Amino acid sequence: MSESYEFKLFDDKLKKKYLLSQIFDGEVNLFQILLAPLDPQHPDYEEWKYQLEENKKVLKQLMDVYEKLGGTYDLQEIRNVINNAQ
């Protein structure tokens, strides 16, 4: 993030919860993609592969920001985010 903004309400704790939620959604999406793999000879393989790689790239970006904020993958914290999202 090259631009900056001084957040008044959206503190690091809320940012981490938001990012964990996005990471969870991204991993669910990745799981869905991996559940339906396509053969390299399939006409839609390139699109499937692109979706797979893009999803992994976005997940990496989210995880990098989350970890820079001091986020950990503590099971209790993850449960709180997942339980609130349902």
N, C-alpha and C positions, 0 to 999 in steps of 0.2 A: 504494500500500500504506500504509494509515493505521496499521496495527499494526506493531510492530517486534519484532525478536528478534535477539539477538547470536549469530550463527552461529559455531561453533567449528571445524567441519570443512568446511563447505560454503562455501569462500572464493569470491572474485569470479571467479577463473579457472574454477572448476567451475560457477558460476552461468552464466557466459557460454557454456560448452560446452553446458550443459543448454538454455539459451535458443536457441542456434543450432540445436540438434536440434529443438526445438519449432517454430522458424521454418521449418526445412526441411520438417517434416511438414505444417505449415500451408500452405506454398506448394505442396506436392504435392497436398494436398486442394483448394486453390483451382484448380490446374491441372485436376484431375479435374472439378470443377464447370463450369469454362469449356469443357471439351471437349464437354459435352453441354448446350448452351444450349437453352432452351425459347422458343418463340414466345410473345409476350405474350398471345396468345389461348388458349394451352394451359391446361387446367384446373389443372395443377400449377405454373404459372408463379410464382405468389405464393410458394409454398414454396421453389422453386428460387432466386428472387430473395432471399428471406430468408436462405437458407443462404449465398448468395454474400456478402451484406452482413455477416452475422455472422462469417464466416470472415475477411473483410477487417478487421473491427473487432478481432478477437482478434490477428491478425497485427500490426496497428498497435500494440497494447498490448505485445506481446512485443518488438517492435523498439524501442519507446520505452525499455523497461526495459533491454534489451541495450545500447543506445547510451548510456544514463545510466551504465552500468557501465564505459563506455569501450570497448565492443565495436566492432570494425570488421568490414567484410565482406571481410577478407583471404582470398584464394582458398586459400592453404595451410591456414589455420585451418578454413575451411569443409570442405575435403577431409578433414581429420583427423576432423571430427565425422561426416561422411557415411560415410566408410570404416569407422568404428567402429560405426555404426548398422546396417550390413549384415551 
